[in-house]
Amino acid sequence: MHIYHTITDDRSVSSMDSTIFNRRTLLGSGALVGIGALLAACGQQANNEAAATASTAPSDTTSASAAASDTASATPSPVITRGYSGDSKAPDGEYRKADGHGPAQNVPLPKAKPQQYPETFAGLREMMIDWIKARNYGIQTGDMRYVKPYMLDTYKEDLKFLKDIEDLYQRGGWVIAGLSDFQAESELNYDDKAKEYWVLTRRLWTYAIYVNPDGSRIERSNTNHENEIFMIRYRYKDGYWYLSSYVSNKNLREQGIIK
């Protein structure tokens, strides 16, 4: 897996229709590059399981929601006890990924709060690194306090997904895997009408397992890569980048932005 800040991608999107977006290109080359897989997980995924990408959160959201709403009537009390991954407590400072025994241990802390970065593609990349680390921390621990400040209320699907994950952990469940990388599929562009920036982005991931406190699991595998490209839209205010919304792969195809 490539790391977010080491990938460059000078490709532009030849199919972009200027009648759909009045765009301004910043930093004609460069890329929104992949996030480190060791600490990556994105909730926006496609409506179908194979395309569960950040473009369309419903697949992950559905999974997390199902896990979060595990029926109390069927199983009034947990039948498994959340233990330690690796079946033992990890030494202080030793990161250990989640498994069937329990959630990840000693997940590195992200930055305590969003940082100010310039209104450039490089600045956006720095924010995205911070956001993904904060988000990954939340996915692996259920603690969402670090990731929420990066997203506006309009980033609804992902906020719901993260709330479902938070609820899952509070109920005694956890998440195995679910880690992702991201890379740009376009330049950084500007929508004058909406006053927002946007980048076509590809999500790279393998699988995710949501473990319910009753022992049941919901599994998602990325076996089809056709619908992984989506659009993330951003707002820039007072020196800070914010994730504003996204456009799904399906909608991008319907609009003729991608084929």
DACOR-V999727 format. One record per pair of residues at least 12 apart in sequence whose ideal C-beta (glycine too) atoms are under 8 Angstrom apart, sorted by sequence separation. I is the first residue (numbers start at 1). J is the second residue. D is the distance in Angstrom with one decimal. If there is no record, write none. Layout:
i	j	d
I	J	D
I	J	D
This chain:
i	j	d
42	54	4.2
44	56	6.3
45	57	5.6
46	58	7.4
47	59	6.4
84	96	8.0
85	97	6.4
94	106	5.7
95	107	6.5
115	127	7.4
134	146	4.0
135	147	4.5
187	199	7.5
207	219	6.8
208	220	4.8
233	245	4.8
12	25	8.0
44	57	4.1
45	58	6.9
46	59	5.6
85	98	5.2
86	99	6.6
93	106	6.0
95	108	6.6
114	127	7.1
134	147	4.0
186	199	5.8
207	220	6.3
233	246	6.5
43	57	5.4
45	59	4.0
85	99	4.8
87	101	4.7
92	106	7.0
148	162	7.3
185	199	8.0
186	200	3.8
207	221	4.5
232	246	5.3
233	247	7.1
45	60	4.2
86	101	6.6
90	105	4.2
115	130	6.4
135	150	8.0
147	162	6.6
184	199	5.6
185	200	4.2
206	221	7.3
207	222	6.6
231	246	6.0
12	28	8.0
44	60	7.2
45	61	7.5
85	101	5.5
89	105	7.3
90	106	5.6
114	130	6.7
131	147	6.8
134	150	6.6
184	200	7.0
185	201	6.4
206	222	5.8
230	246	5.7
231	247	4.0
43	60	4.6
84	101	6.0
85	102	4.8
184	201	6.1
185	202	5.2
205	222	5.2
230	247	6.4
42	60	7.9
43	61	6.8
83	101	4.9
84	102	4.9
85	103	6.4
144	162	5.0
183	201	7.2
184	202	7.7
230	248	5.8
10	29	4.2
83	102	4.4
85	104	6.0
86	105	7.7
111	130	5.3
131	150	4.4
144	163	7.5
182	201	5.5
183	202	5.3
230	249	5.2
10	30	7.2
11	31	7.9
82	102	5.2
85	105	5.6
110	130	6.6
130	150	7.3
182	202	6.8
229	249	5.7
8	29	7.4
9	30	7.5
10	31	7.3
43	64	7.4
82	103	6.9
84	105	6.5
144	165	7.5
182	203	5.7
183	204	7.0
228	249	7.2
231	252	6.1
8	30	6.1
9	31	3.2
111	133	7.3
144	166	5.2
181	203	7.5
182	204	7.0
227	249	4.2
230	252	6.8
8	31	5.2
9	32	7.9
110	133	4.2
111	134	7.0
127	150	7.2
142	165	6.4
143	166	7.8
180	203	5.5
181	204	4.2
227	250	7.4
229	252	7.0
7	31	6.0
9	33	6.7
110	134	3.9
138	162	6.0
142	166	5.4
180	204	6.4
181	205	7.2
204	228	7.2
8	33	6.8
108	133	7.7
180	205	4.1
203	228	5.1
7	33	3.2
110	136	7.8
139	165	6.1
142	168	7.1
179	205	6.7
202	228	5.1
231	257	7.6
6	33	6.7
7	34	5.2
110	137	5.0
135	162	7.5
138	165	6.8
142	169	2.6
178	205	7.5
179	206	7.6
202	229	5.1
203	230	7.3
5	33	6.5
109	137	6.8
138	166	7.4
141	169	7.2
142	170	6.7
201	229	7.1
4	33	4.9
107	136	7.7
108	137	7.4
177	206	6.8
178	207	7.6
200	229	5.9
201	230	6.2
229	258	5.9
3	33	7.5
4	34	5.5
107	137	5.5
177	207	5.4
178	208	3.4
200	230	7.4
201	231	7.0
2	33	6.6
3	34	6.5
4	35	4.3
177	208	5.4
178	209	7.4
200	231	5.5
201	232	5.3
2	34	4.0
3	35	7.4
4	36	6.5
142	174	7.5
176	208	7.3
177	209	6.0
199	231	7.1
1	34	6.4
3	36	4.8
107	140	4.7
113	146	7.8
175	208	6.7
176	209	4.0
198	231	5.3
199	232	5.8
107	141	5.5
112	146	7.2
175	209	7.0
176	210	8.0
198	232	6.7
1	36	6.9
111	146	7.3
114	149	5.3
140	175	6.8
175	210	5.8
176	211	6.4
198	233	4.6
199	234	7.7
1	37	3.8
104	140	4.1
110	146	4.8
113	149	6.3
114	150	5.6
139	175	5.7
175	211	7.2
197	233	7.0
198	234	6.9
103	140	6.5
104	141	7.0
109	146	7.7
110	147	7.6
173	210	6.9
174	211	5.2
196	233	4.8
197	234	4.5
103	141	6.8
173	211	5.1
196	234	6.3
197	235	7.6
103	142	7.6
139	178	5.8
173	212	5.1
194	233	7.5
196	235	5.6
197	236	6.8
139	179	7.9
173	213	5.0
195	235	7.3
171	212	7.9
172	213	3.6
98	140	6.5
168	210	6.5
171	213	5.2
191	233	7.5
97	140	7.9
136	179	7.0
168	212	7.5
185	229	5.4
196	244	5.6
196	245	7.9
198	247	7.9
132	182	7.3
200	252	7.6
128	182	7.5
38	95	7.9
200	257	7.7
200	258	7.1
124	188	6.3
103	169	7.3
121	187	7.8
121	188	4.3
39	107	7.5
39	108	6.8
103	174	3.7
102	174	6.5
103	175	7.1
124	197	7.2
124	199	7.6
98	174	5.9
100	176	7.2
98	175	6.3
99	176	6.2
98	176	4.6
97	176	8.0
98	177	7.3
97	177	7.8
152	235	6.6
158	243	7.6
155	243	5.0
158	246	7.9
32	121	7.7
155	244	6.4
156	245	7.9
157	246	7.5
42	132	7.4
82	172	5.3
152	242	5.1
154	244	5.5
155	245	6.0
30	121	4.8
81	172	7.9
82	173	7.4
150	241	7.9
151	242	6.7
152	243	6.8
154	245	5.1
155	246	7.4
30	122	7.2
32	124	7.0
33	125	6.8
40	132	5.6
43	135	7.6
80	172	8.0
82	174	6.2
150	242	6.5
151	243	4.8
152	244	5.2
27	120	6.1
32	125	6.4
35	128	7.1
39	132	7.2
42	135	6.9
150	243	5.9
152	245	7.9
26	120	6.2
27	121	3.9
35	129	7.0
39	133	5.4
41	135	6.4
78	172	5.1
26	121	5.5
27	122	7.1
30	125	7.8
40	135	8.0
41	136	5.0
65	160	7.8
32	128	6.4
36	132	7.7
40	136	5.2
43	139	7.7
61	157	6.0
68	164	4.3
35	132	4.0
39	136	4.0
64	161	5.5
67	164	7.1
68	165	7.7
35	133	8.0
39	137	7.1
41	139	3.8
41	140	7.3
58	157	7.0
61	160	5.7
65	164	4.9
68	167	4.1
57	157	3.4
61	161	4.4
64	164	3.5
68	168	5.0
35	136	7.9
39	140	7.9
56	157	7.6
57	158	5.6
60	161	5.4
64	165	5.2
67	168	4.8
70	171	7.3
57	160	7.3
61	164	6.6
68	171	7.2
70	173	7.7
54	158	7.8
57	161	5.2
64	168	6.4
67	173	5.9
124	234	6.6
100	211	7.5
131	243	6.8
44	157	5.9
127	240	7.7
128	241	8.0
43	157	7.4
44	158	5.3
127	241	4.0
43	158	4.9
42	158	8.0
44	161	7.4
119	236	5.0
124	241	5.5
43	161	3.5
60	178	7.8
123	241	6.6
43	162	6.3
5	125	6.2
4	125	6.8
5	126	7.7
43	165	7.6
116	238	7.9
117	239	7.3
116	239	3.7
117	240	7.6
4	128	6.3
5	129	5.8
116	240	5.9
117	241	6.1
4	129	5.0
115	240	8.0
54	180	7.3
114	240	5.7
114	241	7.9
4	132	6.7
54	182	7.0
80	211	8.0
82	213	7.4
80	213	6.6
41	175	7.6
79	213	7.8
80	214	7.2
78	213	3.9
79	214	5.2
80	215	4.4
78	214	6.2
79	215	5.2
41	178	4.6
41	179	5.1
42	180	4.4
75	213	8.0
40	179	4.7
41	180	5.6
75	214	3.9
39	179	7.5
40	180	4.6
42	182	6.9
74	214	7.6
38	179	7.1
40	181	5.8
37	179	5.0
40	182	7.7
70	212	4.5
37	180	7.1
67	210	4.0
70	213	6.9
37	181	5.2
66	210	7.5
67	211	7.6
70	214	5.9
35	180	6.8
36	181	7.3
63	208	6.9
67	212	5.3
35	181	5.4
55	201	7.7
64	210	6.2
70	216	6.9
34	181	3.8
35	182	5.1
54	201	6.8
63	210	5.3
34	182	5.6
55	203	7.1
60	208	7.0
33	182	7.4
34	183	4.5
53	202	7.7
54	203	4.6
32	182	6.7
33	183	5.4
53	203	3.9
32	183	6.9
33	184	6.4
67	218	5.5
31	183	6.6
32	184	3.5
53	205	7.7
66	218	5.5
31	184	3.7
52	205	7.5
30	184	7.9
63	218	4.8
32	188	7.5
52	208	7.8
30	187	7.6
63	220	5.6
29	187	7.6
30	188	7.5
45	203	7.5
28	187	6.5
44	203	7.8
27	187	7.4
60	220	7.2
26	187	7.5
27	188	6.1
42	203	5.7
59	220	6.4
25	187	5.0
26	188	4.7
25	188	7.0
26	189	7.8
42	205	7.3
25	189	5.9
26	190	6.9
41	205	8.0
24	189	6.8
25	190	7.7
40	205	8.0
23	189	4.1
24	190	3.9
23	190	5.9
32	199	4.8
41	208	7.6
21	189	6.7
23	191	6.6
24	192	6.9
52	220	5.5
22	191	6.7
23	192	8.0
32	201	5.7
16	186	7.1
21	191	5.3
22	192	4.7
34	204	6.5
52	222	6.4
22	193	6.3
26	197	7.7
49	220	5.5
56	227	7.8
13	185	6.8
49	221	7.3
50	222	6.6
55	227	7.3
13	186	4.3
16	189	7.7
50	223	5.4
51	224	6.4
55	228	7.3
9	183	6.3
11	185	7.1
12	186	6.5
13	187	7.5
50	224	3.1
53	227	6.5
55	229	6.8
56	230	6.7
9	184	5.0
11	186	7.5
12	187	5.4
45	220	8.0
50	225	7.9
51	226	6.7
53	228	4.5
55	230	2.1
7	183	5.7
9	185	7.5
48	224	8.0
50	226	7.5
51	227	3.1
53	229	7.6
54	230	6.0
55	231	7.2
4	181	7.8
7	184	8.0
21	198	7.5
50	227	7.2
51	228	6.4
53	230	5.8
4	182	7.0
54	232	7.2
2	181	6.5
48	227	7.3
1	181	4.9
2	183	6.9
46	227	4.8
46	228	7.6
46	230	8.0
44	230	7.0
13	200	6.0
57	246	8.0
56	246	7.9
55	246	6.0
54	246	6.8
55	247	7.2
56	248	4.1
55	248	4.8
56	249	6.5
55	249	4.8
56	250	7.0
53	249	6.8
55	252	7.8
51	249	6.4
32	232	7.9
47	248	7.4
44	246	5.7
46	248	7.0
1	204	7.1
46	249	6.0
47	250	6.9
46	250	7.7
20	255	5.8
20	256	7.4
20	257	6.5
17	255	7.5
17	256	5.8
17	257	6.4
15	256	7.2
16	257	6.2
15	257	6.6
15	258	6.2
13	257	7.6
15	259	6.1
13	258	7.5
